[in-house]
Amino acid sequence: MVKRWREVKQKKPKNSSQKESEHKNAFVAQRIKAFLIDMFMINMPLLYFTTYVVLGSKEAFQQSSIAIFVCTVIFGLILSIFFSIKGQTPGYKAYEIKLIDDKTEKKPTFFRAFFRYFCFILAFVTLFGVLMMFFRKDSRNLHDILSKTRIVKNQI
């Protein structure tokens, strides 16, 4: 079969029947609201339990960097479990969005989701990593790019 020069130059497939992604990227506002819901539904009860049941007081929690670290890791583990089982957390479900693997377009594995959470912490510390979504067409953050995931609208 003869290939056209333009197709070869642009490295296009010879058949344009190869499908592109069926998923549409989630809006930034939905992502932010979903994250806030997850913080209040998962992280806040975890912090409250650790502060008043495990440690006994607010002052003890503030002075214990180990407790803060453990709560952060447990929150990441819980989010990773949600993402690996359903592709959604309670906040993502409320706004009908989900996390998918960029390559397979299916829910991510537990380790990919936990790596994404670890990258989120690093991106949040630099602040630029979480603000990238306002400067990119696909509105992906640094942690989404590094973990090769996307947040898309859920198609039921």
Secondary structure as the mmCIF struct_conf table of DSSP 4:
data_model
#
loop_
_struct_conf.conf_type_id
_struct_conf.id
_struct_conf.beg_label_comp_id
_struct_conf.beg_label_asym_id
_struct_conf.beg_label_seq_id
_struct_conf.end_label_comp_id
_struct_conf.end_label_asym_id
_struct_conf.end_label_seq_id
HELX_LH_PP_P HELX_LH_PP_P1 VAL A 2 ARG A 4
HELX_RH_AL_P HELX_RH_AL_P1 TRP A 5 GLN A 10
TURN_TY1_P TURN_TY1_P1 LYS A 11 LYS A 11
BEND BEND1 LYS A 14 ASN A 15
TURN_TY1_P TURN_TY1_P2 SER A 16 SER A 17
BEND BEND2 GLN A 18 GLN A 18
HELX_LH_PP_P HELX_LH_PP_P2 HIS A 23 LYS A 24
STRN STRN1 ASN A 25 ASN A 25
HELX_LH_PP_P HELX_LH_PP_P3 ALA A 26 PHE A 27
HELX_RH_AL_P HELX_RH_AL_P2 VAL A 28 ASP A 38
HELX_RH_PI_P HELX_RH_PI_P1 MET A 39 ASN A 43
HELX_RH_AL_P HELX_RH_AL_P3 MET A 44 TYR A 48
HELX_RH_PI_P HELX_RH_PI_P2 PHE A 49 LEU A 55
BEND BEND3 SER A 57 SER A 57
HELX_RH_AL_P HELX_RH_AL_P4 LYS A 58 GLN A 63
HELX_RH_AL_P HELX_RH_AL_P5 SER A 65 ILE A 85
TURN_TY1_P TURN_TY1_P3 LYS A 86 LYS A 86
BEND BEND4 GLY A 87 GLY A 87
HELX_RH_AL_P HELX_RH_AL_P6 PRO A 90 ALA A 94
TURN_TY1_P TURN_TY1_P4 TYR A 95 GLU A 96
STRN STRN2 ILE A 97 ASP A 101
TURN_TY1_P TURN_TY1_P5 ASP A 102 THR A 104
BEND BEND5 LYS A 106 LYS A 106
HELX_LH_PP_P HELX_LH_PP_P4 LYS A 107 THR A 109
HELX_RH_AL_P HELX_RH_AL_P7 PHE A 110 THR A 126
BEND BEND6 LEU A 127 LEU A 127
HELX_RH_AL_P HELX_RH_AL_P8 PHE A 128 LEU A 131
HELX_RH_3T_P HELX_RH_3T_P1 MET A 132 PHE A 134
TURN_TY1_P TURN_TY1_P6 PHE A 135 PHE A 135
BEND BEND7 ARG A 136 ARG A 136
TURN_TY1_P TURN_TY1_P7 LYS A 137 ASP A 138
HELX_RH_AL_P HELX_RH_AL_P9 LEU A 142 SER A 147
TURN_TY1_P TURN_TY1_P8 LYS A 148 LYS A 148
STRN STRN3 THR A 149 LYS A 153
#
